Amino acid sequence: MAEVKIYSKNNCPYCERAKDLLKSKGVSYEEINLEGKQAEMQALVKMTGLRTVPQIFINGTLVGGFTDLAKLDQIGKLDGMLA
């Protein structure tokens, strides 16, 4: 099973959608909530170049946000990445 990490914030509808998609696939994930953690958010921005959440990593590789995750699912690549 793949190692999945989701960087999120409170009241983020795209974060919720990403978590729901993973749950629907029976995938467990580690959620790192960045609410009120400016230093951690800045470190993530520096690492990825992205300023939004969620930021989703599968086996240490950034796949992007919810839209990217959903697209991988639609084109049939997500299940293989999660296996």
Secondary structure, DSSP 8 states (H G I E B T S, - for coil): ---EEEEE-TT-HHHHHHHHHHHHTT---EEEE-TT-HHHHHHHHHHHS--SS-EEEETTEEEESHHHHHHHHHTT-HHHHH-
